[in-house]
Structure formats: C-alpha cells, structure tokens
Amino acid sequence: MKKIFAVSFISVGYFLNAQSLSNSPYATYGIGDVKYDNTIETASMGGISTAYISDFTSSFNFANPANNSNFELTSIRLEATNENNYFKTNYNDTKSTKHSTYLSNIALAFPLSPKVKMGISYQPYSSKSYDIVNNATGADGLMYSNRFKGSGTLNTAQAAVSYKIDQNFAVGLRANLYFGNLYDLNELRIQNTEYINGYETKNSIKNFNFTLGGSYQTLNTRTDKKLTIGATATFGNTSNMTTDYTNSTYRYSDAAESVKSLETIIEQKSTNSKNLLPLQASLGVGYGSENHWFVSGQVDYKKGEDISYFGKSFDFQDTYRISAGGWYLPNYNNFRNYFSRVIYRYGAFYERGNLKLDGNSINKFGISAGVLLPFKTSSITRMSGLELGVELGKRGTLNNNLINQNYINLRVGFNFADRWFRKTLYN
C-alpha cells in the first residue's frame, strides 16, 4: 500500500509539471502569472495565512510554516483549479475569453513529534500561455502582422518544518525549489514577403530560497478567545536563470508552423539573472473564538525584480497586497444538522501589481468564499472533507488601450486526514 501511494504521489507530480495553464496577456512580461502558494483553504479567505493557525488537527500551513502548532494528523491534499478569464480592450473594441483546468496542489504533511511537524508540497508557481496577433496597415499600404506567443510553467517544490517553542511561540522554516522553462516569441510578418522576423526568448530557471516564519498565539481560557500574530520573510536566493535570446529570419516548412527552415541568425546572446525571486515579507494579525470563528488581516510585500525580455532588461515595481478574511463554524457538536458542521470561509484582497505600463499600474482585487464539507466520519479531531472555493476578481484597466481582465476561479479538492505511521502500544 505504501509503495502504491508513493508511485501515485510521483505520478501526480509529473502530470502537474507537464500541464499547460491558461492566463492573462499580462503574463507576457516576466515569469508569467504568479499563482501564489495558497491552498483552497487560505485562498477562500482572501489569501490570509500569515496569522492563521487552524483550530483543527488536520490542516498544515505551508505559507507560514510556524503556524502548525495544532497539527497532529497525517494529511494528504489534492486540489484542482478551473480558471475562467474574460478580457476586454478599447482597441478595436476587442473581447475574448479563456478557460483552463489544472491540478493546482498536491501536499503531504505529518507530525514528527508533539512539537515538530513537517510537510512537502508540489504546485505550479507561475505560467505563460498566450497567443496574440495584432494586424495593422503601415504608411506604405502594406499589412503588418505582429504575433506574440508564450508558453511554459514555473513549478515549485517545498519542504516545511515547524517547531513549537512553548504554549505561545512557534517558528518554522520552508525550503523552496523553483524550476521550469518559459518561452516568449515575437514574430513580424509583412504582406507579400515569405520570410518572418522572429525574436525568441528562452528562460531556463532553477531557483532555491528559504521562507522563515514566526507566530505568537494567546488563548483566554475563560472566554475561548484567541489572538494570533504572525510574520514571514523569504530570503537566501540562489537563483540561476539562463536567458537565451535569438533574433533571426526564417520560413516555416510545415502548415502547423512548428518547423523552421532557411533560418538566418541576426543576433544571438545568453545572459544570467540572479534577481528572479527577490525579498518577500508578510505580517498578519488574527482574532477568533476557539472552534467557532476567526478573522484576520494581512499585508504582503515583494521587492521588484528585473528580468530579460526580448533581449532587454525589464524592471518590475514593488508589489503590495492587503488581504482580509476568516471562517465560521456554526456548531461542530450538532450531528443532527449537517450544515451546522460545515466550515464557511470568506475573504477579500487588493494587490498593487508589479507591472506598470504607460503610467498605469496593473492592479488586482477580488473577493472569495469557500466551504469545507466534512466527510461523514469526520470529527473535530479528524476534520477531513471536500474543499470548495470560488474567487471573483478584476485585473488591469481600459486606459491607454490596455486590457481589463475579469475572472472567476473555481477550486475543488480533498483533504484526507488520519493517524498514520503510529506504532500501537498494545496488540
């Protein structure tokens, strides 16, 4: 049984690495659309995680590895996301839609001792998947066609360990490995000419860094009220991104336009970047009632990075994200009413994006909600169930013929939790 599980875990990870994700045209810049490392649980609460310590024993927090004091069971998570994007621009009054479904998270977590907990996960971090064609008539009367195409996924594998210092304080460390390949292609075609002028960028990425977390939680045993404070910092970048840039002219020898022929290289160069995933930090505060409700606010910061794009260096501005959210459990002891045992989640966020085009920051905001539908055998000490989440949001602007993006993301997953790998005292 253990061998079958191990093979299944690796197979799912391979599939996750190979899948193609849909995203926004804004993914043309940098490393693409960042998916963040939120589970359905935290994404349904607006992304709050830094000061979120689950009241239940089956939920492992990867975003802040210090927040696992209550985790006591072996937990397996499998999650998928369905993205639905609706784009609009004032340029030629263009509208477009894009949909995709992909495996978004696989995670395994288990306690090593009453004070030490560990988890490993694997998920997509960012992606590129766009194909845009812009046709225009030049002053010479000829038709010029500009095609922008991109593909690839940057994945992340994580290993996290938490340590409970005492009743109030805990610390945690997460090691992050980022790997993948991202491709961008810009092709210029001129009417009545056979050759294409192509600018191709290939980014091969291997990056390693650490996330350090800390948390403080105090419980008033008289009122069952909790106050939680958490903080994280990501540092220690050992980034190695090799960018190969090629400017050439060529023809395609097949109808699918996948095989080049008669290619002439105009310019070719290779660069290395050491600032791919720079400093990140987060601070959160939460307050709630034991096993009943919780609310939290959080501020995230990410330092702007620079990346080579079509042979030129492109600078990104610092990113700020403000999140608020929480959960509510009506009455976990009410076994006559199933919906009294359902955990209801809610949240909202605003993010100043790292892109600034024509003087416009490409910002993003959204609202989210979700539920944990417990299995029939679940209890307050074994909270396994079906996770459902939804997020509605907006990104971008119509100013200066830029693109406005509205989206609806649907998420579904399972969290299986039980006491595994424990030796029995008696036969």
Protein Blocks (a to p, Z undefined) as FASTA:
>chain_A
ZZmmmmmmmmmmmmmmmpccdddfklmgojbjaebjadfklmmnoopaklmccfbfkbcc
fklmmlmmlpcbdcddddddddddddddfehpiacdddddddfbdcddddfbfkbccddd
dddfbdcddddddddddfkopacddddddedddddddddddddfblmbccdddddddedd
dddddddddehiabdcdddddddddddddddddddddddfknopacdddddddehiacdc
dddddddddddfbfklpacghiacfbdcddddfklbgcddddddddddehkbccdddddd
dddddddeehiacdddddddddddddddfblmlmkbmklmpccdddddddddfbdeehia
cdddddddddddddfkbcfklccddddddddddedjfehhiacdddddddddddddddeh
iacfbZZ
